[in-house]
């Protein structure tokens, strides 16, 4: 399967049991959104980021996998070849699962970018809104046909390079300089409304219930 070549199989194995995130795709989006703004976090910094997000501590080898992927993503986002690829299940998975994974990835990018940057520049607003729109996509059984496959591919190609646009021309900062490690609590789960969570809510796409 292409899942083994892309790295999805290992990513899914490592991160599918984390209850605090919707899916491994959301985590990859979160990582991507963060790396649009920051230098690639180290394993130790990932441990701090996850603690801030109220995600239980992970084993060292899994933290190393996050660090390695962040390095790869940072490299891809800095290149002119436009070869950045989200980590998503391949086309041997049913369309409904792939659509949901793409929606989760978009939600993760929005959240990660918002948490790391603390604000959105005016020229970035439209890009973020595109990601939010795809994050809110609902799959209907009637979409499970050739036209639905084509629509999925169009959505995928439409959003996959948005992180490149968000990253290019931005001076990357150290993770310690961002709001990520300043006790901002995201609304991956519904939490108390306070100043910190209101910042996160700003960057959290409204998902259908």
C-alpha positions as a Markdown table, in Angstrom:
| # | Residue | x | y | z |
|---|---|---|---|---|
| 1 | Unk | 0.0 | 0.0 | 0.0 |
| 2 | Unk | 1.1 | 3.6 | -0.6 |
| 3 | Unk | 0.4 | 4.1 | 3.1 |
| 4 | Unk | 3.7 | 2.4 | 3.8 |
| 5 | Unk | 5.6 | 4.5 | 1.3 |
| 6 | Unk | 4.1 | 7.9 | 2.5 |
| 7 | Unk | 4.7 | 7.1 | 6.1 |
| 8 | Unk | 1.0 | 7.1 | 7.0 |
| 9 | Unk | 1.0 | 3.5 | 8.3 |
| 10 | Unk | 3.7 | 4.3 | 10.9 |
| 11 | Unk | 2.2 | 7.7 | 11.7 |
| 12 | Unk | -1.2 | 6.1 | 12.3 |
| 13 | Unk | 0.3 | 3.4 | 14.4 |
| 14 | Unk | 2.1 | 5.9 | 16.6 |
| 15 | Unk | -0.7 | 8.4 | 17.1 |
| 16 | Unk | -4.1 | 6.8 | 16.5 |
| 17 | Unk | -4.7 | 6.2 | 20.2 |
| 18 | Unk | -4.3 | 9.7 | 21.4 |
| 19 | Unk | -7.8 | 10.5 | 22.6 |
| 20 | Unk | -7.2 | 14.3 | 22.9 |
| 21 | Unk | -7.0 | 14.7 | 19.1 |
| 22 | Unk | -9.6 | 13.8 | 16.4 |
| 23 | Unk | -7.2 | 11.7 | 14.3 |
| 24 | Unk | -3.5 | 11.3 | 13.4 |
| 25 | Unk | -4.3 | 13.6 | 10.4 |
| 26 | Unk | -5.2 | 16.4 | 12.7 |
| 27 | Unk | -1.9 | 15.9 | 14.5 |
| 28 | Unk | 0.0 | 16.2 | 11.3 |
| 29 | Unk | -1.9 | 19.3 | 10.4 |
| 30 | Unk | -1.2 | 20.7 | 13.9 |
| 31 | Unk | 2.5 | 20.0 | 13.4 |
| 32 | Unk | 2.4 | 21.6 | 9.9 |
| 33 | Unk | 0.7 | 24.7 | 11.2 |
| 34 | Unk | 3.3 | 25.1 | 14.0 |
| 35 | Unk | 6.2 | 24.6 | 11.6 |
| 36 | Unk | 4.8 | 27.3 | 9.3 |
| 37 | Unk | 5.7 | 29.7 | 12.1 |
| 38 | Unk | 8.5 | 28.2 | 14.1 |
| 39 | Unk | 11.8 | 26.3 | 13.8 |
| 40 | Unk | 11.2 | 22.6 | 13.8 |
| 41 | Unk | 10.5 | 21.7 | 17.5 |
| 42 | Unk | 12.9 | 19.2 | 19.2 |
| 43 | Unk | 11.7 | 16.1 | 21.0 |
| 44 | Unk | 11.9 | 18.0 | 24.3 |
| 45 | Unk | 9.9 | 20.9 | 22.9 |
| 46 | Unk | 7.3 | 18.5 | 21.5 |
| 47 | Unk | 6.9 | 17.1 | 25.0 |
| 48 | Unk | 6.3 | 20.7 | 26.3 |
| 49 | Unk | 3.9 | 21.5 | 23.4 |
| 50 | Unk | 1.9 | 18.3 | 24.1 |
| 51 | Unk | 1.7 | 19.1 | 27.8 |
| 52 | Unk | 0.4 | 22.5 | 27.0 |
| 53 | Unk | -2.3 | 20.8 | 24.8 |
| 54 | Unk | -3.1 | 18.5 | 27.7 |
| 55 | Unk | -2.0 | 15.5 | 25.7 |
| 56 | Unk | -0.4 | 12.8 | 28.0 |
| 57 | Unk | 3.3 | 12.2 | 27.8 |
| 58 | Unk | 4.5 | 10.0 | 24.9 |
| 59 | Unk | 7.3 | 7.6 | 24.7 |
| 60 | Unk | 10.7 | 8.9 | 23.6 |
| 61 | Unk | 10.7 | 7.1 | 20.2 |
| 62 | Unk | 7.3 | 8.6 | 19.4 |
| 63 | Unk | 8.5 | 12.1 | 20.3 |
| 64 | Unk | 11.5 | 11.5 | 18.1 |
| 65 | Unk | 9.1 | 10.6 | 15.2 |
| 66 | Unk | 7.4 | 13.9 | 15.8 |
| 67 | Unk | 10.7 | 15.7 | 15.7 |
| 68 | Unk | 11.9 | 14.0 | 12.6 |
| 69 | Unk | 8.6 | 14.7 | 10.8 |
| 70 | Unk | 8.8 | 18.4 | 11.8 |
| 71 | Unk | 12.3 | 18.6 | 10.3 |
| 72 | Unk | 11.0 | 17.0 | 7.0 |
| 73 | Unk | 8.0 | 19.3 | 6.9 |
| 74 | Unk | 10.1 | 22.4 | 7.6 |
| 75 | Unk | 12.4 | 21.4 | 4.7 |
| 76 | Unk | 9.4 | 20.8 | 2.4 |
| 77 | Unk | 7.8 | 24.2 | 3.3 |
| 78 | Unk | 11.0 | 26.0 | 2.5 |
| 79 | Unk | 11.5 | 24.5 | -0.9 |
| 80 | Unk | 10.4 | 26.0 | -4.3 |
| 81 | Unk | 9.5 | 22.5 | -5.6 |
| 82 | Unk | 6.1 | 22.6 | -3.8 |
| 83 | Unk | 6.4 | 19.0 | -2.8 |
| 84 | Unk | 4.9 | 19.3 | 0.7 |
| 85 | Unk | 2.4 | 16.5 | 1.2 |
| 86 | Unk | -0.1 | 16.1 | 4.1 |
| 87 | Unk | 0.1 | 12.7 | 5.8 |
| 88 | Unk | -3.3 | 11.2 | 4.8 |
| 89 | Unk | -4.6 | 7.7 | 4.2 |
| 90 | Unk | -4.2 | 6.5 | 0.5 |
| 91 | Unk | -6.9 | 5.8 | -2.0 |
| 92 | Unk | -7.3 | 2.2 | -0.8 |
| 93 | Unk | -9.2 | 3.6 | 2.1 |
| 94 | Unk | -12.9 | 4.4 | 1.6 |
| 95 | Unk | -13.6 | 7.9 | 0.4 |
| 96 | Unk | -15.5 | 8.9 | 3.6 |
| 97 | Unk | -12.4 | 8.2 | 5.7 |
| 98 | Unk | -10.2 | 10.2 | 3.3 |
| 99 | Unk | -12.5 | 13.1 | 3.3 |
| 100 | Unk | -12.7 | 13.1 | 7.1 |
| 101 | Unk | -8.9 | 12.8 | 7.3 |
| 102 | Unk | -8.5 | 15.8 | 5.0 |
| 103 | Unk | -11.0 | 17.8 | 7.1 |
| 104 | Unk | -9.1 | 16.9 | 10.3 |
| 105 | Unk | -5.8 | 17.9 | 8.7 |
| 106 | Unk | -7.2 | 21.3 | 7.7 |
| 107 | Unk | -8.5 | 21.8 | 11.3 |
| 108 | Unk | -5.1 | 20.9 | 12.7 |
| 109 | Unk | -3.2 | 23.3 | 10.4 |
| 110 | Unk | -5.5 | 26.2 | 11.5 |
| 111 | Unk | -5.1 | 25.4 | 15.1 |
| 112 | Unk | -1.3 | 24.9 | 15.0 |
| 113 | Unk | -0.8 | 28.1 | 13.0 |
| 114 | Unk | -3.0 | 30.1 | 15.3 |
| 115 | Unk | -1.4 | 28.8 | 18.4 |
| 116 | Unk | 2.1 | 29.4 | 17.2 |
| 117 | Unk | 1.6 | 32.8 | 15.6 |
| 118 | Unk | -1.0 | 34.2 | 18.0 |
| 119 | Unk | -2.5 | 36.3 | 15.2 |
| 120 | Unk | -3.4 | 36.2 | 11.5 |
| 121 | Unk | -2.1 | 38.8 | 9.1 |
| 122 | Unk | -4.6 | 40.3 | 6.7 |
| 123 | Unk | -3.0 | 38.6 | 3.7 |
| 124 | Unk | -3.3 | 35.2 | 5.5 |
| 125 | Unk | -7.0 | 35.5 | 6.4 |
| 126 | Unk | -8.3 | 34.2 | 3.1 |
| 127 | Unk | -6.0 | 31.2 | 3.2 |
| 128 | Unk | -7.1 | 30.3 | 6.8 |
| 129 | Unk | -10.7 | 30.7 | 5.8 |
| 130 | Unk | -10.2 | 28.2 | 2.9 |
| 131 | Unk | -8.8 | 25.7 | 5.4 |
| 132 | Unk | -11.7 | 26.3 | 7.8 |
| 133 | Unk | -14.2 | 25.7 | 5.0 |
| 134 | Unk | -12.6 | 22.3 | 4.1 |
| 135 | Unk | -12.4 | 21.4 | 7.8 |
| 136 | Unk | -16.2 | 21.8 | 8.0 |
| 137 | Unk | -16.9 | 19.6 | 5.0 |
| 138 | Unk | -19.4 | 16.8 | 5.7 |
| 139 | Unk | -19.4 | 13.5 | 3.7 |
| 140 | Unk | -22.7 | 12.2 | 2.3 |
| 141 | Unk | -23.2 | 8.7 | 1.1 |
| 142 | Unk | -24.4 | 10.0 | -2.2 |
| 143 | Unk | -20.9 | 11.5 | -2.7 |
| 144 | Unk | -19.3 | 8.0 | -2.8 |
| 145 | Unk | -18.9 | 7.9 | -6.6 |
| 146 | Unk | -16.5 | 9.0 | -9.3 |
| 147 | Unk | -17.6 | 12.6 | -9.1 |
| 148 | Unk | -17.0 | 12.4 | -5.3 |
| 149 | Unk | -13.4 | 11.1 | -5.9 |
| 150 | Unk | -12.8 | 14.0 | -8.3 |
| 151 | Unk | -14.1 | 16.5 | -5.8 |
| 152 | Unk | -11.8 | 15.0 | -3.1 |
| 153 | Unk | -8.8 | 15.3 | -5.3 |
| 154 | Unk | -9.6 | 18.9 | -6.2 |
| 155 | Unk | -10.0 | 19.8 | -2.5 |
| 156 | Unk | -6.8 | 18.0 | -1.7 |
| 157 | Unk | -4.8 | 19.9 | -4.3 |
| 158 | Unk | -6.5 | 23.1 | -3.3 |
| 159 | Unk | -5.4 | 23.0 | 0.3 |
| 160 | Unk | -2.2 | 21.0 | 0.4 |
| 161 | Unk | 0.0 | 23.9 | -0.6 |
| 162 | Unk | -1.7 | 26.5 | 1.7 |
| 163 | Unk | 0.9 | 25.8 | 4.4 |
| 164 | Unk | 3.6 | 26.7 | 1.8 |
| 165 | Unk | 2.0 | 30.0 | 1.3 |
| 166 | Unk | 1.7 | 30.6 | 5.0 |
| 167 | Unk | 5.3 | 29.7 | 5.5 |
| 168 | Unk | 7.2 | 31.4 | 2.7 |
| 169 | Unk | 8.6 | 34.8 | 3.5 |
| 170 | Unk | 8.1 | 34.3 | 7.3 |
| 171 | Unk | 11.0 | 34.5 | 9.6 |
| 172 | Unk | 10.8 | 31.4 | 11.7 |
| 173 | Unk | 11.1 | 31.8 | 15.4 |
| 174 | Unk | 12.1 | 29.5 | 18.3 |
| 175 | Unk | 9.2 | 27.6 | 19.8 |
| 176 | Unk | 9.9 | 29.3 | 23.2 |
| 177 | Unk | 9.1 | 32.7 | 21.6 |
| 178 | Unk | 5.6 | 31.7 | 20.6 |
| 179 | Unk | 2.3 | 31.5 | 22.6 |
| 180 | Unk | 2.6 | 27.7 | 22.3 |
| 181 | Unk | 4.5 | 27.3 | 25.6 |
| 182 | Unk | 2.7 | 30.1 | 27.5 |
| 183 | Unk | -0.1 | 28.1 | 28.9 |
| 184 | Unk | -2.6 | 28.6 | 26.1 |
| 185 | Unk | -5.1 | 25.8 | 26.4 |
| 186 | Unk | -6.7 | 24.7 | 23.1 |
| 187 | Unk | -10.3 | 23.7 | 22.7 |
| 188 | Unk | -9.5 | 20.3 | 21.4 |
| 189 | Unk | -12.1 | 19.6 | 24.1 |
| 190 | Unk | -14.6 | 22.1 | 25.3 |
| 191 | Unk | -12.9 | 24.0 | 28.1 |
| 192 | Unk | -13.4 | 27.0 | 30.3 |
| 193 | Unk | -13.9 | 30.3 | 28.5 |
| 194 | Unk | -11.0 | 32.5 | 29.4 |
| 195 | Unk | -8.6 | 34.8 | 27.6 |
| 196 | Unk | -6.4 | 31.9 | 26.6 |
| 197 | Unk | -9.1 | 29.7 | 25.2 |
| 198 | Unk | -10.7 | 32.6 | 23.4 |
| 199 | Unk | -7.5 | 32.9 | 21.4 |
| 200 | Unk | -7.7 | 29.3 | 20.5 |
| 201 | Unk | -11.3 | 29.5 | 19.6 |
| 202 | Unk | -10.5 | 32.2 | 17.1 |
| 203 | Unk | -8.4 | 29.6 | 15.2 |
| 204 | Unk | -10.6 | 26.6 | 15.7 |
| 205 | Unk | -12.9 | 25.8 | 12.7 |
| 206 | Unk | -16.5 | 25.3 | 13.5 |
| 207 | Unk | -17.1 | 21.6 | 12.8 |
| 208 | Unk | -20.6 | 20.1 | 12.2 |
| 209 | Unk | -21.9 | 18.2 | 15.1 |
